[in-house]
Amino acid sequence: MFAGLPELGISNGEDLKETLTNCTEPLKAIDQFQTENGILLPTLQSALPFLDLHGTPRLEFHQSVFDELRDKLMERVATIAEGKDEERYGKLEELLEKSFPLVKILCLPTILLVNYLKSLFSSDLSILHNFFSPSPKARRQGEVVLKLTQMIGKNVKLYDMVLQFLRTLFLRTRNVHYCTLRAELLMSLHDLDISEICSVDPCHKFTWCLDACIREKFVDAKRARELQGFLDGVKKGQEQVLGDLSMILCDPFACNTLVLSTVRNLQELLSQDALPRDSPDLMLLLRMLSLGQGAWDMIDSQVFKEPRLELEVVTRFLPAMLSVVVDDYTFTVEQKLPSEEKTSLTYPTALPDAFNKYLQENRVACEIGLYYTLHIAKQRNKNALQRLLPALVETHNEMAFGDIFLHLLTGHLTLLSDEFGTEEFCSAVFDGFLLASFSSKENVHRHTLRLLLHLHHKVLPSCVETLLKTLEPPKQSSDQVKELYTQLTEKLEAQKKSPAQPDEAPSLDLGLHPVTVPTTASTPTTPL
């Protein structure tokens, strides 16, 4: 229990035992030990006997002193972390290093490491928000990952401590980027060949295989079998590893890869006239998506059991989604026919009931539906997008209004800039989706303003005027929203003075690069 005290020049229990064994006057030896190893404050020496007279144990007194010092330390750490000093991380690391000898008897390392992580994330978490364009290895060059990797080194205990903090922070915040950091940290240590840690982390080989899939943005048949082998290989009594595996699969980069692979798999099934339930690879992808989507619940409940995939997602939702694809393909083919062969076919506006139902009730189905929406936006498919957006107002746990989806969607909408000149498209995007929740969700307000900042000169003037009134920030709005609104009004004023419009809308540079889904000869021209 007292390991580490000698490193700080403080005697521990073993020293006291040796002193009492070899002394001739135990009481004097105890007094001397207390004097040499107690709090060396002259004014305190006369006060301690009064505490003894009142029956206050020395342990209770020293614990209260420790609590007070800990609070002071917390204040100091917070001040350093929130400051603008370029050397603040070095100061925190120095404090952290000095506290490690006390890891078994004090909570100082825990306090410092939590604050160190918070200070890093408060300013640097945005480096993980570049989403899906950089390669996994390039992402691991980010400052957060590098600092933590350097700090951990080959220390297995410290690595386990960091993982526990990441689980705790994920539970407290529901921020999925802590899941990203869980995977990136392990793979960063893998890149450095830190076998002392990689060899004892039961998630290492699974994460390594998944990392290769993320790099290729596809789970091929060979790697699918490997991943399935890891999941099936979790032995009885070792189920706790499912908690870490679920966090790794909850990482947005992993989720993106799994859904893209699901979409490609569905495309192949469509070209083969096969049913979703007939594909083992598809069932594995859904299994991993389900495990990842259930990460928070599993870690919170500490019930380490794979969530059961609802069978109707396979038998009802996916066929309903495929019917939406077929509708779109049929209309596209119809438009390409010679005028004498065309029929009076109109583009459908309603969606199958099963599609809407599972968007609202099942998180795996909702995740697939959201990524399909992003895909058709990237394909500049205006008709399909207008059909889908209103359905996203009501989704499971309001997933459609999360930052990741909105960030990607607004980026893809800039590809359809010319369509914003029509009332129908503006109504679908703004009235039908974004404005449905902006008043209660500031992040939606922020993303809507960012979209208008880039496309205001393409949007129907009457619509811009209405949006400007609707999007005016209330007093309680954040400074960021107010600043975006100010920028928008200034741009509109400048546009009135100089009405000439550019030929093309400026690109909303979000660092997002489309993932091309290969087609076959028998595959629809508008892929999934």
Buried (B, 14 or more C-beta within 10 A) or exposed (E): EBEBBEEEEBBBEEBBEEBEEEBEEEEEBBEEBEEEBBEEEEEEEEEBEEBEEEEEEEEEBEEEEEEEEBEEBBEEBEEBBEEEEEEBBEBBBEBBEBBBBBBEEBEBBBBBBBBBBBBBBEEBBEBBBBBBEBEBEEBBEBEBBEBBBEBBBEBBEBBBBBBEBBBBBBEEEEBBBBBBBBBBBBBBBBBBEBEEBBEEBBBBBBBBBBBBBBEEBBBEEEBBEBBBEBBEEBEEEEBEBBBBBBBBBBBBBBBBBBBBBBBBBBBBBBBEEEBBBEBEBBBBBBBBBBBBBBBBEBBEEEEBEBBEBBEBBBEBBBBBBBBBBEBBBBBBEBEEEEEEEEEEEEBBEEBBEBBBBBBBBBBBBBBBBBBBBBBBBBBBBBBBBBBBBBBBBEBBEBBBBBBBBBBBBBBBBBBBBBBBEBEEBBBBBBBBBBBBBBEEBBBBBBBBBBBBBBBBBBBBEEBBEBBBEEBEBEEEBEEEBBEBBEBBEEBBEEBEEEEEEEEEBEEBEBEBEBBEBEBEEEBBEBBB
